Amino acid sequence: MQHPEWILIFDFGSQYTQLIARRLREANVYCEIYPFNQDVSKFDGHLPKGVILSGGPRSVYDDDAPHLNTAIFDWNVPVLGICYGLQVLAHTEVKGSVAKADRREFGRAELIIDKADALLKDIPQHSQVWMSHGDHIVELPKVFNITAHTDNAPVAAVKHEAKEIYGVQFHPEVVHSQHGKLLLKNFAYTICGCKGDWTAQSFIENTIKEIKEKVGSSKVVCGLSGGVDSTVTAVLIHKAIGNQLQCVFVDNGLLRLNEYQNVLEVFQNDLDLPVKGVDASDLFLNRLAGISDPEKKRKIIGNTFIDVFDEEVKHDSNYAFLAQGTLYPDVIESVSFKGPSATIKSHHNVGGLPEKMNLKLLEPMRELFKDEVREVGRALGIPSHFIDRHPFPGPGLGIRVISDITKEKLDILRQVDHIFIQSLRDENLYNDVWQAFAVLLPVQSVGVMGDERTYEFTAGLRAVTSIDGMTADWAHLPYPFLAKVSNRIINEVRGVNRVVYDISSKPPATIEWE
């Protein structure tokens, strides 16, 4: 979908790039992220209202450093460089203007505004910002004026004397920068002239119109996973085209305990969706037998889903589209940004369809982050008890058995996961975490039960706090709760004699183990 107003973010490899997008979206300004080396002719005829250059881990003087495509200056739209983005602006203007800092600056710093401008409007003269850089500007190009500094960074903010080009050495997108949100709003609203009309309701109205135009009189098959993403996708499409939609909920043998029956009832009774349940568990498990590699698992699961959907629609030539609940993080994490942001994992929804299926993809949520999907779901009237469910991956428990998949391992993991999730609900902790789940590790260890030696599996518990899944911190669940859950799992689940809790954050870890 083309948006009348939007901000373009060029990614130079910062771990915070997605946070820039989140802050703009929170201000109701639509934006998209592209690699620094994107062919800018892609945007001919649909220029952004402004451009943001992200930070990055490299030095501008490295031989293979990410470079700035100066063609963006021909657009005559405002530009904001953040950290590396500021340095590459300076280096592009004057070679050698950036050098290693005598003292690197990581963490909190006091920003002192020397000359307030449109970017720094309404920000106090002294405020806290977050620094993360090892280089600094040693020669500011004459066309720029310094507008702020810190004790360690003489050039902390700049403004081009004649053009709407700005730069900051700190990271306004990080929560530790006290007025970072205001700075980004100043750029989007005051400098770029955005109206801020990116809302859940406007998204619904525009997307329904787009779906109707795209689908026409054709039919759509929608693969439901039982998660929030595909559910909101189905409800939105149903609102647009009614009975031209046929939903298929597949039991792939990789669902949680009683998931198939419970979710099917919600689809049919609470959401009134046209849905057909298909038990294909044997097909999936047969194809996955003996496979341990997570990428192979994902591809097998994705391709098998396609085969099941194909079987369901092959009798009717009017089916022209397959709808999926692909989200923006799925797209970002599945595209290599050639060095700065490496591909983290392939995604079962991203990458197209087998030619034999002859269906086109319909992905109405492709532009949204997870929290935005939930807002759209609420605006569509989906019950909160369903909207607030934790994310559940399309490959299901297939990527939570961290080894080859067997029915025995899946049954063990289902019981462990059920105890963990139900305990979170019972202790009113479920809504305090963004996602929680269990994994079954490929580790067996010695234990003692009833004076007898055991040699059984280790279960890992994972709970994180997050906004959209792009970054996450491990949830600091109470020790007594974890002790109680561990005790229940070991006592009630035959096959597990050890429980561990994952205290890794993203980055550097991912949320899922595979």
HELIX and SHEET records of a PDB file:
HELIX    1   1 THR A   17  GLU A   26  1                                  10    
HELIX    2   2 VAL A   40  PHE A   43  5                                   4    
HELIX    3   3 THR A   70  TRP A   75  5                                   6    
HELIX    4   4 TYR A   84  GLU A   93  1                                  10    
HELIX    5   5 GLY A  180  LYS A  185  1                                   6    
HELIX    6   6 ASN A  186  ILE A  191  3                                   6    
HELIX    7   7 ALA A  200  VAL A  215  1                                  16    
HELIX    8   8 VAL A  228  ILE A  241  1                                  14    
HELIX    9   9 GLY A  242  GLN A  244  5                                   3    
HELIX   10  10 GLU A  259  GLU A  265  1                                   7    
HELIX   11  11 VAL A  266  ASP A  270  3                                   5    
HELIX   12  12 SER A  281  LEU A  288  1                                   8    
HELIX   13  13 PRO A  294  VAL A  313  1                                  20    
HELIX   14  14 TYR A  328  GLU A  333  1                                   6    
HELIX   15  15 GLU A  355  MET A  357  5                                   3    
HELIX   16  16 LYS A  370  ALA A  379  1                                  10    
HELIX   17  17 SER A  384  ILE A  387  1                                   4    
HELIX   18  18 GLY A  396  ILE A  399  5                                   4    
HELIX   19  19 LYS A  407  ASP A  426  1                                  20    
HELIX   20  20 TYR A  430  ASP A  432  5                                   3    
HELIX   21  21 TYR A  479  GLU A  492  1                                  14    
SHEET    1   A 9 CYS A  31  PRO A  35  0                                        
SHEET    2   A 9 ILE A   7  ASP A  11  1                                        
SHEET    3   A 9 GLY A  50  LEU A  53  1                                        
SHEET    4   A 9 VAL A  79  ILE A  82  1                                        
SHEET    5   A 9 ILE A 165  VAL A 168  1                                        
SHEET    6   A 9 ALA A 157  HIS A 160 -1                                        
SHEET    7   A 9 PHE A 144  HIS A 149 -1                                        
SHEET    8   A 9 VAL A  98  ILE A 113 -1                                        
SHEET    9   A 9 HIS A 126  ILE A 137 -1                                        
SHEET    1   B 5 VAL A 275  ASP A 279  0                                        
SHEET    2   B 5 LEU A 245  ASP A 251  1                                        
SHEET    3   B 5 LYS A 219  LEU A 224  1                                        
SHEET    4   B 5 TYR A 319  ALA A 323  1                                        
SHEET    5   B 5 LYS A 360  LEU A 362  1                                        
SHEET    1   C 3 GLN A 435  MET A 449  0                                        
SHEET    2   C 3 GLU A 452  SER A 466 -1                                        
SHEET    3   C 3 ALA A 472  TRP A 474 -1                                        
SHEET    1   D 3 GLN A 435  MET A 449  0                                        
SHEET    2   D 3 GLU A 452  SER A 466 -1                                        
SHEET    3   D 3 VAL A 496  TYR A 501  1                                        
END                                                                             
